[in-house]
Amino acid sequence: MPAVPSAVLTSAGLLGGYTVARTTGNRPLGGVVLAAFGAAAFETWRRRSGVGTAVALTGVYLGAFGLAHPLARKVGPWPAVLGVTAATAAVAAASGDRDRG
């Protein structure tokens, strides 16, 4: 079975985490979604590109989550989440979805 691209995992984590938190009113449950997909992305990056890349890209993922909050106050929640998700997916695709070699 082919591996899921990390850009898909990060997008699912950021969009899914926000959607779950918003629709259920349970922010910790949204955090569980964010963490689960983040862990899957970390493992994908570790296997494909090594621990250093995995740590750096996890920082990007968590930074995007953190940035979405103040950005939402300026542009609204959905535009903020969509913006940081797109940026994170682009970084993941460019940096994390390549094999070591």
GROMACS elastic network, one bead per residue, 0.5 to 0.9 nm:
[ bonds ]
;  ai    aj funct       b0    kb
    2     5     6  0.89864   500
    3     6     6  0.87013   500
    3    44     6  0.80337   500
    4     7     6  0.84030   500
    4     8     6  0.68516   500
    4     9     6  0.72315   500
    4    44     6  0.82456   500
    5     8     6  0.54580   500
    5     9     6  0.67361   500
    5    41     6  0.83592   500
    5    44     6  0.79763   500
    5    92     6  0.84827   500
    5    93     6  0.74878   500
    5    96     6  0.86391   500
    5    97     6  0.62718   500
    6    10     6  0.61091   500
    6    11     6  0.84128   500
    6    40     6  0.81347   500
    6    41     6  0.52444   500
    6    42     6  0.83176   500
    6    44     6  0.64926   500
    6    45     6  0.72185   500
    6    89     6  0.76799   500
    6    92     6  0.60610   500
    6    93     6  0.68800   500
    6    96     6  0.68160   500
    6    97     6  0.62719   500
    7    10     6  0.52523   500
    7    11     6  0.60867   500
    7    12     6  0.85176   500
    7    41     6  0.81290   500
    7    86     6  0.89320   500
    7    88     6  0.73528   500
    7    90     6  0.70217   500
    7    91     6  0.79682   500
    7    92     6  0.51559   500
    7    93     6  0.54881   500
    7    96     6  0.82824   500
    7    97     6  0.78160   500
    8    11     6  0.51376   500
    8    12     6  0.60504   500
    8    13     6  0.85366   500
    8    41     6  0.87704   500
    8    89     6  0.71339   500
    8    92     6  0.89214   500
    8    93     6  0.89298   500
    9    12     6  0.51180   500
    9    13     6  0.61158   500
    9    14     6  0.87082   500
    9    37     6  0.56259   500
    9    38     6  0.72118   500
    9    40     6  0.70248   500
    9    41     6  0.57474   500
    9    89     6  0.86005   500
   10    13     6  0.50163   500
   10    14     6  0.61539   500
   10    15     6  0.83986   500
   10    34     6  0.83688   500
   10    37     6  0.64326   500
   10    38     6  0.64198   500
   10    40     6  0.87983   500
   10    41     6  0.65244   500
   10    61     6  0.70151   500
   10    85     6  0.73541   500
   10    88     6  0.70246   500
   10    89     6  0.63825   500
   10    92     6  0.78273   500
   11    14     6  0.53198   500
   11    15     6  0.58197   500
   11    16     6  0.77009   500
   11    37     6  0.86728   500
   11    82     6  0.89372   500
   11    85     6  0.56046   500
   11    86     6  0.75504   500
   11    88     6  0.76386   500
   11    89     6  0.62935   500
   12    15     6  0.53687   500
   12    16     6  0.51529   500
   12    17     6  0.76386   500
   12    33     6  0.85120   500
   12    34     6  0.80867   500
   12    37     6  0.68396   500
   12    85     6  0.88606   500
   13    16     6  0.51813   500
   13    17     6  0.54943   500
   13    18     6  0.82081   500
   13    30     6  0.89077   500
   13    31     6  0.89565   500
   13    33     6  0.59774   500
   13    35     6  0.73114   500
   13    36     6  0.73844   500
   13    38     6  0.64266   500
   13    85     6  0.89605   500
   14    17     6  0.52886   500
   14    18     6  0.61767   500
   14    19     6  0.85343   500
   14    33     6  0.82854   500
   14    34     6  0.59613   500
   14    37     6  0.83967   500
   14    38     6  0.88071   500
   14    61     6  0.83355   500
   14    64     6  0.84577   500
   14    65     6  0.69762   500
   14    81     6  0.71464   500
   14    82     6  0.86037   500
   14    84     6  0.83482   500
   14    85     6  0.62440   500
   15    18     6  0.53026   500
   15    19     6  0.60374   500
   15    20     6  0.85610   500
   15    34     6  0.84969   500
   15    81     6  0.68112   500
   15    82     6  0.74374   500
   15    85     6  0.71504   500
   16    19     6  0.50211   500
   16    20     6  0.59625   500
   16    21     6  0.84115   500
   16    30     6  0.73809   500
   16    33     6  0.65751   500
   16    34     6  0.71945   500
   17    20     6  0.52782   500
   17    21     6  0.61074   500
   17    22     6  0.84947   500
   17    27     6  0.84510   500
   17    29     6  0.77049   500
   17    31     6  0.60228   500
   17    32     6  0.74093   500
   17    35     6  0.85171   500
   17    37     6  0.89955   500
   18    21     6  0.51771   500
   18    22     6  0.59828   500
   18    23     6  0.84746   500
   18    27     6  0.82838   500
   18    30     6  0.60000   500
   18    31     6  0.82931   500
   18    33     6  0.86815   500
   18    34     6  0.81349   500
   18    78     6  0.89611   500
   18    81     6  0.76454   500
   19    22     6  0.51383   500
   19    23     6  0.59177   500
   19    24     6  0.82809   500
   19    30     6  0.73572   500
   20    23     6  0.53404   500
   20    24     6  0.58312   500
   20    25     6  0.77876   500
   20    26     6  0.74933   500
   20    27     6  0.78267   500
   20    29     6  0.68887   500
   20    30     6  0.50380   500
   20    31     6  0.87736   500
   20    33     6  0.77428   500
   21    24     6  0.55466   500
   21    25     6  0.53715   500
   21    26     6  0.50359   500
   21    28     6  0.72990   500
   21    29     6  0.62611   500
   21    31     6  0.76406   500
   22    25     6  0.52831   500
   22    26     6  0.72897   500
   22    27     6  0.74559   500
   22    30     6  0.79809   500
   23    26     6  0.80044   500
   24    27     6  0.80057   500
   24    29     6  0.82340   500
   24    30     6  0.85683   500
   25    29     6  0.87521   500
   25    30     6  0.88993   500
   26    29     6  0.54431   500
   26    30     6  0.66636   500
   26    31     6  0.89214   500
   27    30     6  0.50285   500
   27    31     6  0.62535   500
   27    32     6  0.87782   500
   28    32     6  0.63144   500
   28    33     6  0.88449   500
   29    32     6  0.50140   500
   29    33     6  0.65977   500
   29    34     6  0.87398   500
   30    33     6  0.51779   500
   30    34     6  0.62599   500
   30    35     6  0.86348   500
   31    35     6  0.59717   500
   31    36     6  0.84519   500
   32    35     6  0.50759   500
   32    36     6  0.60125   500
   32    37     6  0.86263   500
   33    36     6  0.52037   500
   33    37     6  0.62870   500
   33    38     6  0.83592   500
   34    37     6  0.55809   500
   34    38     6  0.59911   500
   34    39     6  0.86334   500
   34    65     6  0.88130   500
   35    39     6  0.59969   500
   35    40     6  0.85688   500
   36    39     6  0.51984   500
   36    40     6  0.63559   500
   36    41     6  0.86936   500
   37    40     6  0.50055   500
   37    41     6  0.60965   500
   37    42     6  0.85159   500
   38    41     6  0.50305   500
   38    42     6  0.60650   500
   38    43     6  0.86560   500
   38    58     6  0.71495   500
   38    61     6  0.74361   500
   38    62     6  0.84655   500
   39    42     6  0.50023   500
   39    43     6  0.62768   500
   39    44     6  0.86284   500
   39    58     6  0.86482   500
   40    43     6  0.52466   500
   40    44     6  0.62587   500
   40    45     6  0.87116   500
   41    45     6  0.61307   500
   41    46     6  0.84835   500
   41    54     6  0.81356   500
   41    57     6  0.88134   500
   41    58     6  0.79162   500
   41    96     6  0.88970   500
   42    45     6  0.51309   500
   42    46     6  0.60092   500
   42    47     6  0.86051   500
   42    51     6  0.86022   500
   42    53     6  0.89795   500
   42    54     6  0.53306   500
   42    55     6  0.73760   500
   42    57     6  0.77024   500
   42    58     6  0.63526   500
   43    47     6  0.61383   500
   43    48     6  0.85115   500
   43    51     6  0.88978   500
   43    54     6  0.74377   500
   44    47     6  0.53269   500
   44    48     6  0.61100   500
   44    49     6  0.82560   500
   44    54     6  0.79918   500
   44    96     6  0.79400   500
   44    97     6  0.80264   500
   45    48     6  0.51439   500
   45    49     6  0.54208   500
   45    50     6  0.65394   500
   45    51     6  0.74884   500
   45    53     6  0.66422   500
   45    55     6  0.85502   500
   45    57     6  0.78410   500
   45    58     6  0.89214   500
   45    92     6  0.86369   500
   45    95     6  0.87892   500
   45    96     6  0.52987   500
   45    97     6  0.69606   500
   45    98     6  0.84465   500
   45    99     6  0.89128   500
   46    49     6  0.55225   500
   46    52     6  0.78079   500
   46    53     6  0.69969   500
   46    54     6  0.50619   500
   46    55     6  0.82597   500
   46    96     6  0.85774   500
   47    50     6  0.59884   500
   47    51     6  0.80048   500
   47    54     6  0.86451   500
   47    99     6  0.79995   500
   47   100     6  0.84586   500
   48    54     6  0.89036   500
   48    96     6  0.70590   500
   48    97     6  0.67522   500
   48    98     6  0.60274   500
   48   100     6  0.58379   500
   49    52     6  0.79205   500
   49    53     6  0.59643   500
   49    54     6  0.71128   500
   49    95     6  0.82601   500
   49    96     6  0.62863   500
   49    97     6  0.76760   500
   49    98     6  0.64567   500
   49    99     6  0.56339   500
   49   100     6  0.50761   500
   49   101     6  0.87072   500
   50    53     6  0.56639   500
   50    54     6  0.62897   500
   50    55     6  0.88406   500
   50    99     6  0.89325   500
   50   100     6  0.73233   500
   51    55     6  0.60896   500
   51    56     6  0.85673   500
   52    55     6  0.52419   500
   52    56     6  0.62285   500
   52    57     6  0.86081   500
   53    56     6  0.50767   500
   53    57     6  0.59889   500
   53    58     6  0.83636   500
   53    95     6  0.78038   500
   53    96     6  0.69923   500
   54    57     6  0.52463   500
   54    58     6  0.59883   500
   54    59     6  0.85580   500
   54    96     6  0.74596   500
   55    58     6  0.51203   500
   55    59     6  0.62973   500
   55    60     6  0.88444   500
   56    59     6  0.50851   500
   56    60     6  0.65130   500
   56    61     6  0.88567   500
   57    61     6  0.62138   500
   57    62     6  0.86273   500
   57    88     6  0.86327   500
   57    91     6  0.79033   500
   57    92     6  0.69633   500
   57    95     6  0.80525   500
   57    96     6  0.73066   500
   58    62     6  0.61338   500
   58    63     6  0.82974   500
   59    62     6  0.51806   500
   59    63     6  0.57975   500
   59    64     6  0.84044   500
   60    64     6  0.60411   500
   60    65     6  0.86484   500
   60    88     6  0.67818   500
   60    91     6  0.81999   500
   60    92     6  0.88316   500
   61    64     6  0.52044   500
   61    65     6  0.64691   500
   61    66     6  0.88347   500
   61    84     6  0.88461   500
   61    85     6  0.86380   500
   61    88     6  0.62822   500
   61    89     6  0.89975   500
   61    92     6  0.88766   500
   62    65     6  0.50337   500
   62    66     6  0.62639   500
   62    67     6  0.85649   500
   63    66     6  0.50142   500
   63    67     6  0.59521   500
   63    68     6  0.85210   500
   64    68     6  0.60776   500
   64    81     6  0.85356   500
   64    84     6  0.53865   500
   64    85     6  0.73003   500
   64    87     6  0.82010   500
   64    88     6  0.68640   500
   65    68     6  0.53498   500
   65    69     6  0.72196   500
   65    81     6  0.80315   500
   65    84     6  0.74384   500
   65    85     6  0.85872   500
   66    69     6  0.58271   500
   66    70     6  0.77722   500
   67    70     6  0.59618   500
   67    71     6  0.61325   500
   67    72     6  0.85303   500
   67    80     6  0.83334   500
   67    84     6  0.74969   500
   68    71     6  0.50351   500
   68    72     6  0.58132   500
   68    73     6  0.88346   500
   68    77     6  0.76221   500
   68    80     6  0.52681   500
   68    81     6  0.57260   500
   68    82     6  0.89267   500
   68    83     6  0.82032   500
   68    84     6  0.64187   500
   69    72     6  0.52521   500
   69    73     6  0.69866   500
   69    77     6  0.77845   500
   69    80     6  0.76924   500
   69    81     6  0.85164   500
   70    73     6  0.53722   500
   70    74     6  0.70403   500
   70    80     6  0.86691   500
   71    74     6  0.52664   500
   71    75     6  0.62037   500
   71    76     6  0.73734   500
   71    77     6  0.77754   500
   71    79     6  0.86578   500
   71    80     6  0.56218   500
   71    81     6  0.86033   500
   72    75     6  0.52749   500
   72    78     6  0.74930   500
   72    79     6  0.72892   500
   72    80     6  0.50607   500
   72    81     6  0.76407   500
   73    76     6  0.58024   500
   73    77     6  0.72990   500
   73    80     6  0.86528   500
   74    77     6  0.87462   500
   74    80     6  0.84798   500
   75    78     6  0.83139   500
   75    79     6  0.62546   500
   75    80     6  0.63775   500
   76    79     6  0.57584   500
   76    80     6  0.61713   500
   76    81     6  0.87427   500
   77    80     6  0.51733   500
   77    81     6  0.61332   500
   77    82     6  0.85300   500
   78    81     6  0.51279   500
   78    82     6  0.59474   500
   78    83     6  0.83431   500
   79    82     6  0.51122   500
   79    83     6  0.58910   500
   79    84     6  0.85888   500
   80    83     6  0.51287   500
   80    84     6  0.62237   500
   80    85     6  0.83791   500
   81    84     6  0.54237   500
   81    85     6  0.59350   500
   81    86     6  0.85362   500
   82    85     6  0.50640   500
   82    86     6  0.60906   500
   82    87     6  0.86373   500
   83    86     6  0.52512   500
   83    87     6  0.62854   500
   83    88     6  0.86031   500
   84    87     6  0.50959   500
   84    88     6  0.59943   500
   84    89     6  0.84569   500
   85    88     6  0.51238   500
   85    89     6  0.60198   500
   85    90     6  0.85378   500
   86    89     6  0.51402   500
   86    90     6  0.61742   500
   86    91     6  0.87251   500
   87    90     6  0.51693   500
   87    91     6  0.63453   500
   87    92     6  0.86342   500
   88    91     6  0.51623   500
   88    92     6  0.60516   500
   88    93     6  0.85159   500
   89    93     6  0.59928   500
   89    94     6  0.84845   500
   90    93     6  0.51741   500
   90    94     6  0.61194   500
   90    95     6  0.84822   500
   91    94     6  0.51548   500
   91    95     6  0.58425   500
   91    96     6  0.75306   500
   92    95     6  0.52935   500
   92    97     6  0.64604   500
   93    96     6  0.58716   500
   93    97     6  0.52713   500
   93    98     6  0.80244   500
   94    97     6  0.66735   500
   94    98     6  0.77744   500
   95    98     6  0.66852   500
   96    99     6  0.81739   500
   98   101     6  0.89751   500
